[in-house]
Amino acid sequence: MSIDLKQLRYFLAVAEEKSFSRAAERLHISQPPLSQQIMKLEAELGVRLFTRTTRTFELTVAGKALMQEAAELLARMRMTIDTIRQIDRGEVGRLRVGIVGSAMWGPIPSLLEEFQTKYPRVTWTLHELGPTVQYDALRAKQVDVGFWREPKLDEDELKRDNLRQELCYRENVCVAINDHHPLAARAEIDLMDIAQEPMLTLALDKSSFPRYLIECCVKAGFQPTIFQEANEPQTLLAMVGAGLGVTLLPETTSRIGWPGVVFVPLRDPPSANLYITYPANDDAPVVRAFLNIINPPAPGEG
């Protein structure tokens, strides 16, 4: 049996119009090929779909049944085609976003809000992971995009693992200091000004960002004395508020307004730039749509 959707569409037009001539006009075809398609459909099914006389034109019982089934089938097909097109435009699907915790104090919430508004049928989930874990998750296709900070990954390493990394948001590092500390009253300070202070840092074995900050201190002329490490910036700020030391964090961290903590800008600050990393060879429409939120295409581009 070989029945195609065109035959069903032609049959439905005739059944609804109750006229071959009106159906042909509606379909923008001549009447003879329309009649041929209906006859072919009847032959394939082995049933009569219409009762034709010189004065009447009625659907048979089989024709009435097919009319209902064909209408439902074509409606489902239209919905399927529409869904496929929406998927291709990134309007339907799932997006798994890896992030470092401090990124949620920067641009990520507003990006997600805009993405939610433009693509309400996309389901997205956040996975708070360190950069190393995110990298492995990207390679294993357990997350679709990842956000973490400086330093930028080596291009050869990215290429080897079929990943791409782009700058998402420029940001500087500042110093979080206890509000009773003499440096807290300064408009800005140098890195060397905290050379003798106990350093509180994010876990050095979990991320390259805190190691990068230690290298920045060394380049500034001193080896910091690390007093405590912590997994979360909130823990560092709690210790700063208790007067246990100072810490280097992205400037957007100051949005928290932690009790007992002052955020002081640095002269010639290290960068805390936020990068997005994603599979280079994966043409997933949802990822493409998300990237277009971050970096909208120029007019005329895709």
C-alpha positions as CSV (number, residue, x, y, z in Angstrom):
1,M,0.0,0.0,0.0
2,S,1.3,3.4,-1.0
3,I,-0.7,6.3,0.4
4,D,0.9,9.7,0.7
5,L,0.0,12.9,2.6
6,K,-0.9,14.7,-0.6
7,Q,-3.6,12.1,-1.4
8,L,-5.1,12.6,2.1
9,R,-4.9,16.4,1.7
10,Y,-6.7,16.2,-1.6
11,F,-9.3,13.8,-0.2
12,L,-10.0,16.1,2.8
13,A,-10.5,19.1,0.5
14,V,-13.0,17.2,-1.6
15,A,-14.8,15.9,1.5
16,E,-15.0,19.3,3.1
17,E,-16.0,21.1,0.0
18,K,-18.4,18.3,-1.2
19,S,-17.3,19.3,-4.7
20,F,-14.4,18.3,-6.9
21,S,-14.5,21.6,-8.7
22,R,-14.5,23.7,-5.5
23,A,-11.8,21.4,-4.0
24,A,-9.6,21.8,-7.1
25,E,-10.0,25.6,-7.0
26,R,-9.0,25.5,-3.3
27,L,-6.0,23.4,-4.0
28,H,-5.0,25.5,-7.0
29,I,-5.0,22.5,-9.4
30,S,-7.2,21.3,-12.3
31,Q,-10.0,18.9,-11.6
32,P,-8.7,15.9,-13.7
33,P,-5.5,15.2,-11.6
34,L,-7.6,15.7,-8.4
35,S,-10.1,13.0,-9.6
36,Q,-7.2,10.7,-10.5
37,Q,-5.6,11.1,-7.0
38,I,-9.0,10.3,-5.3
39,M,-9.5,7.2,-7.6
40,K,-5.9,6.1,-6.8
41,L,-6.6,6.5,-3.1
42,E,-9.7,4.4,-3.3
43,A,-7.9,1.8,-5.2
44,E,-5.1,1.6,-2.6
45,L,-7.6,1.4,0.2
46,G,-9.9,-1.0,-1.6
47,V,-13.0,1.0,-0.6
48,R,-15.4,3.5,-2.0
49,L,-15.0,6.9,-0.3
50,F,-17.8,8.8,-2.1
51,T,-21.2,7.9,-3.4
52,R,-21.6,9.7,-6.7
53,T,-24.8,10.1,-8.7
54,T,-26.0,12.7,-11.1
55,R,-27.7,14.6,-8.3
56,T,-25.9,13.6,-5.0
57,F,-22.3,13.7,-3.8
58,E,-22.0,12.0,-0.4
59,L,-19.3,10.4,1.7
60,T,-19.6,6.7,2.3
61,V,-19.3,5.3,5.8
62,A,-15.7,4.6,5.1
63,G,-15.2,8.0,3.7
64,K,-16.6,9.7,6.8
65,A,-14.3,7.6,8.9
66,L,-11.3,8.5,6.8
67,M,-12.3,12.2,6.8
68,Q,-11.9,12.3,10.6
69,E,-8.7,10.3,10.7
70,A,-7.2,12.3,7.8
71,A,-8.0,15.6,9.5
72,E,-6.4,14.4,12.8
73,L,-3.4,12.9,11.0
74,L,-2.7,16.1,8.9
75,A,-3.1,18.3,12.0
76,R,-0.6,16.1,13.9
77,M,1.8,16.3,10.9
78,R,1.5,20.1,10.9
79,M,2.3,20.2,14.6
80,T,5.2,17.8,14.0
81,I,6.6,20.0,11.3
82,D,6.2,23.1,13.4
83,T,8.0,21.4,16.3
84,I,10.8,20.3,14.1
85,R,11.2,23.8,12.8
86,Q,11.2,25.2,16.3
87,I,13.8,22.7,17.3
88,D,16.0,23.7,14.4
89,R,15.6,27.4,15.5
90,G,16.6,26.4,19.1
91,E,13.1,27.3,20.4
92,V,12.5,23.8,21.8
93,G,14.9,21.5,23.7
94,R,17.1,21.3,26.7
95,L,20.1,23.4,27.7
96,R,22.5,22.3,30.5
97,V,24.6,25.1,31.8
98,G,27.7,24.7,33.9
99,I,28.7,27.6,36.0
100,V,31.1,28.7,38.7
101,G,29.3,30.1,41.7
102,S,30.6,33.6,41.4
103,A,29.2,33.9,37.9
104,M,25.7,34.1,39.4
105,W,26.6,37.6,40.8
106,G,27.5,38.8,37.3
107,P,25.7,38.7,34.0
108,I,24.4,35.1,34.0
109,P,21.0,35.7,35.7
110,S,20.1,38.4,33.2
111,L,21.3,36.2,30.3
112,L,19.1,33.4,31.6
113,E,16.2,35.7,32.1
114,E,16.5,37.0,28.5
115,F,16.9,33.4,27.2
116,Q,13.8,32.3,29.2
117,T,11.8,35.2,27.7
118,K,12.8,34.5,24.1
119,Y,12.8,30.7,24.3
120,P,10.1,29.8,26.8
121,R,9.8,26.2,25.5
122,V,13.5,25.4,26.2
123,T,14.1,23.7,29.5
124,W,17.4,24.8,31.1
125,T,19.2,23.6,34.2
126,L,22.2,25.0,36.1
127,H,25.1,22.9,37.3
128,E,27.4,24.6,39.8
129,L,30.7,23.0,39.1
130,G,34.4,23.9,39.2
131,P,36.2,24.6,35.9
132,T,38.0,21.3,35.9
133,V,34.8,19.3,36.4
134,Q,33.0,21.5,33.8
135,Y,35.7,20.8,31.3
136,D,35.3,17.0,31.8
137,A,31.5,17.4,31.7
138,L,31.7,19.2,28.4
139,R,33.9,16.5,26.8
140,A,31.5,13.9,28.1
141,K,28.5,15.8,26.8
142,Q,27.0,16.0,30.3
143,V,26.7,19.8,30.0
144,D,26.1,21.9,26.9
145,V,27.9,25.1,27.8
146,G,30.2,26.1,30.7
147,F,31.1,29.4,32.4
148,W,34.3,30.0,34.3
149,R,36.9,32.7,34.7
150,E,40.5,33.5,33.9
151,P,42.9,32.3,32.8
152,K,41.7,31.6,29.2
153,L,42.4,28.0,28.1
154,D,45.1,27.2,25.7
155,E,43.8,27.1,22.1
156,D,45.7,23.9,21.3
157,E,44.1,22.2,24.3
158,L,40.6,23.4,23.3
159,K,41.1,22.3,19.7
160,R,42.3,18.9,20.8
161,D,39.1,18.4,22.8
162,N,36.9,19.9,20.1
163,L,35.9,22.8,22.4
164,R,35.7,26.5,21.8
165,Q,36.0,29.3,24.4
166,E,34.9,32.9,24.0
167,L,35.0,36.0,26.2
168,C,31.6,36.6,27.7
169,Y,32.0,39.4,30.3
170,R,35.0,41.6,31.2
171,E,35.5,42.1,34.9
172,N,38.3,43.1,37.3
173,V,39.4,41.7,40.6
174,C,39.0,43.6,43.8
175,V,40.1,43.1,47.4
176,A,37.6,42.1,50.1
177,I,38.8,43.6,53.4
178,N,37.3,43.7,56.9
179,D,35.6,47.1,57.4
180,H,37.8,47.9,60.5
181,H,41.0,47.4,58.6
182,P,43.0,50.6,57.8
183,L,43.0,49.7,54.1
184,A,39.2,49.7,54.0
185,A,39.1,53.5,54.0
186,R,41.2,53.8,50.9
187,A,39.6,54.6,47.5
188,E,41.9,52.1,45.8
189,I,45.0,50.1,46.7
190,D,47.9,48.2,45.1
191,L,48.3,44.5,45.3
192,M,51.5,45.0,47.3
193,D,49.5,46.7,50.0
194,I,48.1,43.3,51.1
195,A,51.5,41.5,50.9
196,Q,51.6,41.1,54.7
197,E,48.0,40.1,55.1
198,P,46.8,36.6,55.7
199,M,45.4,35.5,52.3
200,L,42.0,33.7,52.1
201,T,41.5,31.9,48.8
202,L,39.3,29.6,46.9
203,A,40.5,26.0,46.9
204,L,43.7,25.9,44.8
205,D,43.1,22.3,43.6
206,K,39.6,23.0,42.4
207,S,40.1,25.8,39.9
208,S,42.8,27.6,37.9
209,F,41.4,31.0,38.8
210,P,42.7,31.2,42.4
211,R,46.1,29.9,41.2
212,Y,46.1,32.6,38.6
213,L,45.5,35.2,41.3
214,I,48.4,33.8,43.3
215,E,50.6,34.2,40.2
216,C,49.4,37.8,39.9
217,C,50.6,38.5,43.4
218,V,53.9,36.9,42.7
219,K,54.2,39.1,39.6
220,A,53.4,42.1,41.7
221,G,56.4,41.3,44.0
222,F,55.3,39.1,46.8
223,Q,54.4,35.5,47.7
224,P,51.1,35.6,49.6
225,T,50.8,33.8,52.9
226,I,47.7,31.5,52.4
227,F,45.9,31.3,55.7
228,Q,42.8,29.3,54.6
229,E,41.2,27.9,51.5
230,A,37.4,27.5,50.9
231,N,35.2,26.1,48.2
232,E,32.7,29.0,48.1
233,P,33.2,32.7,47.9
234,Q,30.6,33.1,50.7
235,T,32.8,31.2,53.1
236,L,35.7,33.5,52.2
237,L,33.6,36.6,52.9
238,A,32.4,35.2,56.2
239,M,36.1,34.8,57.3
240,V,36.9,38.3,56.0
241,G,34.0,39.7,58.0
242,A,35.4,37.9,61.1
243,G,38.8,39.7,60.5
244,L,40.7,36.5,59.6
245,G,42.3,37.9,56.5
246,V,41.7,39.4,53.0
247,T,40.7,37.8,49.8
248,L,40.7,38.6,46.0
249,L,37.4,38.2,44.3
250,P,35.6,39.4,41.1
251,E,34.1,42.9,41.5
252,T,30.6,41.7,41.0
253,T,31.0,39.9,44.4
254,S,30.5,43.3,46.0
255,R,26.8,43.1,45.0
256,I,26.3,40.7,48.0
257,G,26.9,43.5,50.6
258,W,28.4,41.1,53.1
259,P,28.3,42.4,56.8
260,G,31.7,43.7,58.0
261,V,33.3,43.5,54.5
262,V,34.5,46.3,52.3
263,F,35.4,45.8,48.6
264,V,38.3,48.0,47.6
265,P,39.3,48.5,43.9
266,L,42.9,47.7,42.8
267,R,45.2,49.8,40.7
268,D,46.1,47.8,37.6
269,P,43.8,45.0,38.8
270,P,44.1,41.4,37.6
271,S,41.2,40.4,35.3
272,A,38.3,38.2,36.4
273,N,37.0,37.9,32.9
274,L,34.2,35.3,32.5
275,Y,34.4,32.9,29.5
276,I,31.9,30.6,27.9
277,T,33.1,27.2,26.7
278,Y,31.1,24.9,24.4
279,P,31.6,22.1,21.9
280,A,33.2,23.4,18.6
281,N,31.6,20.8,16.3
282,D,28.2,20.5,18.0
283,D,25.6,22.4,15.9
284,A,22.9,22.0,18.6
285,P,20.3,24.7,17.8
286,V,19.6,25.4,21.5
287,V,23.3,26.1,22.1
288,R,23.4,28.3,19.0
289,A,20.3,30.2,20.3
290,F,21.9,30.7,23.7
291,L,25.2,32.0,22.1
292,N,23.1,34.5,20.1
293,I,21.8,35.9,23.3
294,I,25.3,36.5,24.6
295,N,26.6,37.7,21.2
296,P,23.8,38.7,18.9
297,P,24.5,38.2,15.2
298,A,24.9,41.3,13.1
299,P,21.8,42.2,10.9
300,G,21.6,39.9,8.0
301,E,23.4,37.1,9.7
302,G,21.9,33.8,10.8
